[in-house]
Amino acid sequence: MSKTQPTAVKIDQWPELDQQLWRDAISKGDFLEPDGAGAHWADATKIQVQKGYGKWIFHLECEGILRGPEARRPSQRLNEDVLRSYVKRLEDQGLASQSIASRVTDLVEAIRVMEPRSDLNMLKKLAARMQLRATPSRKKHARIRPPGEIWRVCCSFMQQLASECSSPSILQASRYRDALALGLLALRPLRRKNMSSLSLGPHLKLKDWVWECSIPGQETKDGSPIKFALPTDENFVKCFHRYLQTERQILLKERQLDLEEIILARGALWISTRGTKMSGNALYYSVIRISEELLGSPINPHLLRDCAASGISSDAPENILSGSRILGHSNLDTTLRHYEQSSMLSAGENLIDAICQLQKLKTALNTDPKHSC
């Protein structure tokens, strides 16, 4: 079996200066020194940017640039020819345009935090140009669905399950759970890690019969706390309370709860068929499976964030700022750039309306005696 050729360099093989600059950039300072420019990043972001910069170092090694004494600092190695050859190398490796754009963005972020005072205008322009030209590998706009529509389908499914059996099996309880998770993600689009980690008590509390969710900053991607209330409409409340009283208890292999007892319930919100807390991956694939069953196409938790942002900007554009906060974005541009698909949805709806109007006009002309031969 042939070994895959490397395309990146691990951090312990970077030039010593690069290693030191990177570690300083992502480290917290003490009372005498400030934090590094990337110290606030989530661990996942640090890993992603580090891997992306490793690809850049691999390219510089292949080009023989690291062996020259004239360009020691990361920003000094940037020029048009090197960047052009880097993009060409990524293309030759078979990366999609969206992936190439992401690797260039990783490079921008890495050098930005490693050398905060460096001039990155050329590199930033390249990253912006690559993002504009990038073609998504999957046509996600075709799978964007309005959050309200997703919830109504999930609600109808849960109501059907509840009416068919008052004491469901573990399999039925798990399908009810998955539909509730899909519906809740459509209405409150948390990141997968935060959604799968929700617990009754620490995160979810019932106050005056309204469920309030509070996630501390140390558990979120950008370090900012997230607070919101779960929907208060009658259908959601009934479905959610039913899950807590019945389906969740069946998965836990415990007795059903009275309505008043759910106030005292504690532990993970999402329970696996083994009676334990669901992992992030398990919840992810459960949402994909139930969405394909109920909606005809798979929708993953991240795509549900696109659905939410598009729904807000399309149905209530004045609330797009609140949508940005619900999605956990510190910058509104992030919401608009990465998640806002409503323009494509509206364009599709307008095209359909125009076609219908033309068909009606054609029919009217064909039936009008004045236009007959």
PyMOL commands that set and color helices and strands:
alter all, ss='L'
color gray80, all
select helices_A, chain A and resi 11-13+16-25+43-62+74-77+80-92+97-114+121-133+140-143+147-164+170-187+192-196+217-219+234-251+259-264+280-295+301-315+317-326+332-339+342-367+369-371
alter helices_A, ss='H'
color red, helices_A
select strands_A, chain A and resi 199-200+204-207+210-215+226-229+267-268
alter strands_A, ss='S'
color yellow, strands_A
deselect
rebuild
show_as cartoon
